[in-house]
């Protein structure tokens, strides 16, 4: 019971963080990067999205 409550709480915190993010408009450079070197799978696509959302370079 405690484990399921902890999982639900953790998922709700992560979900609220994802909902709070505003959509990111891709710049010209990001569009070129995605065209010349497209993400190779879901993990890389998610990584790029996180980097762009947090301005990580």
Backbone bond lengths (Angstrom), bond angles and torsions (degrees), N, CA, C in turn:
res aa  C-N    CA-C-N  psi(-1)  N-CA   C-N-CA  omega(-1)  CA-C   N-CA-C  phi
1 X - - - 1.440 - - 1.527 111.36 -
2 X 1.315 116.37 -47.18 1.462 119.89 179.06 1.525 111.24 -64.86
3 X 1.325 115.64 -37.76 1.460 119.67 -179.63 1.527 110.68 -64.32
4 X 1.329 117.52 -44.50 1.462 120.66 179.81 1.527 110.64 -65.95
5 X 1.330 117.08 -36.99 1.465 120.11 177.21 1.527 110.63 -65.16
6 X 1.318 117.12 -40.49 1.465 120.97 178.57 1.525 110.81 -65.66
7 X 1.321 117.22 -39.34 1.464 120.79 178.72 1.520 110.41 -65.61
8 X 1.312 117.12 -43.99 1.468 120.92 179.05 1.528 110.52 -63.12
9 X 1.320 117.12 -42.34 1.454 120.99 178.18 1.528 111.41 -62.82
10 X 1.322 117.18 -44.06 1.460 120.83 179.36 1.529 111.51 -63.78
11 X 1.330 116.49 -42.64 1.461 119.80 178.87 1.524 111.98 -65.45
12 X 1.319 116.95 -36.36 1.462 119.08 179.09 1.523 111.17 -68.52
13 X 1.332 117.95 -37.73 1.463 121.05 177.34 1.528 110.21 -64.67
14 X 1.318 117.25 -44.44 1.463 121.25 178.54 1.523 110.26 -65.10
15 X 1.317 116.52 -41.50 1.460 120.83 179.59 1.515 112.36 -63.28
16 X 1.322 116.97 -41.59 1.462 119.98 178.65 1.524 111.12 -65.77
17 X 1.316 116.90 -36.01 1.472 119.97 176.77 1.513 111.90 -65.17
18 X 1.317 116.91 -38.47 1.462 120.81 -179.90 1.526 111.22 -71.20
19 X 1.315 117.22 -35.87 1.463 120.89 -179.73 1.526 110.66 -72.12
20 X 1.319 117.10 -31.31 1.459 120.75 -177.00 1.528 112.51 -72.01
21 X 1.324 118.32 -19.29 1.458 121.24 -179.13 1.524 110.12 -72.14
22 X 1.321 115.35 136.83 1.455 118.23 176.13 1.526 108.97 -88.09
23 X 1.321 117.64 152.26 1.464 120.33 -178.81 1.520 111.01 -63.06
24 X 1.304 115.34 146.18 1.458 122.52 -177.42 1.516 109.35 -105.24
25 X 1.330 116.47 126.16 1.458 119.80 174.33 1.521 107.78 -84.55
26 X 1.328 115.64 127.59 1.456 119.87 -178.61 1.520 110.35 -71.12
27 X 1.328 115.72 136.97 1.459 120.93 176.87 1.527 109.18 -81.22
28 X 1.301 115.43 171.58 1.460 120.45 179.05 1.526 110.48 -60.14
29 X 1.322 116.97 -42.24 1.462 120.71 179.77 1.522 112.66 -63.21
30 X 1.322 116.65 -38.65 1.460 120.16 178.46 1.522 111.01 -67.63
31 X 1.336 116.55 -37.96 1.468 119.90 177.49 1.520 110.69 -64.53
32 X 1.341 116.82 -41.13 1.466 120.67 178.66 1.523 109.62 -64.50
33 X 1.335 117.23 -44.31 1.467 120.34 179.43 1.522 110.97 -59.85
34 X 1.333 116.97 -43.53 1.457 120.31 -179.45 1.525 111.86 -67.95
35 X 1.338 116.92 -27.54 1.462 120.04 178.77 1.528 110.86 -78.43
36 X 1.331 117.04 -47.14 1.466 120.89 -176.43 1.528 112.36 -78.20
37 X 1.327 116.97 -34.27 1.465 121.52 -179.00 1.523 108.84 -133.99
38 X 1.341 117.42 75.78 1.466 119.39 -176.71 1.529 111.41 -65.76
39 X 1.323 116.65 151.16 1.462 119.59 177.90 1.523 111.03 -60.70
40 X 1.314 115.51 139.06 1.467 120.78 -176.77 1.528 109.55 -101.55
41 X 1.323 116.41 65.91 1.458 119.93 176.97 1.511 111.99 122.43
42 X 1.324 113.68 173.35 1.464 120.68 -176.18 1.527 112.13 -67.17
43 X 1.320 117.55 -38.31 1.464 120.37 -177.10 1.520 110.91 -65.10
44 X 1.320 117.54 -44.27 1.462 120.11 179.62 1.524 110.96 -68.59
45 X 1.322 116.98 -37.84 1.473 120.87 177.62 1.533 109.75 -62.25
46 X 1.320 116.75 -43.83 1.466 121.08 179.11 1.527 110.88 -66.55
47 X 1.319 116.07 -39.41 1.469 120.01 178.40 1.514 112.36 -62.15
48 X 1.317 116.35 -43.39 1.466 119.65 177.70 1.523 111.14 -64.54
49 X 1.319 116.52 -40.43 1.471 120.10 179.71 1.520 110.64 -63.28
50 X 1.340 117.03 -40.89 1.460 120.56 179.12 1.515 110.56 -67.26
51 X 1.332 117.13 -43.43 1.469 120.27 178.52 1.523 110.92 -60.22
52 X 1.300 116.84 -42.31 1.472 119.94 -178.30 1.520 110.77 -71.39
53 X 1.314 117.47 -36.02 1.471 120.52 -179.67 1.514 112.05 -69.62
54 X 1.332 116.88 -31.07 1.455 120.64 -178.28 1.523 112.50 -102.47
55 X 1.311 116.94 8.80 1.469 123.05 -177.89 1.516 112.10 57.15
56 X 1.319 117.74 32.32 1.453 122.09 177.73 1.522 110.00 -81.02
57 X 1.285 115.94 127.71 1.460 119.96 -178.39 1.501 110.50 -122.26
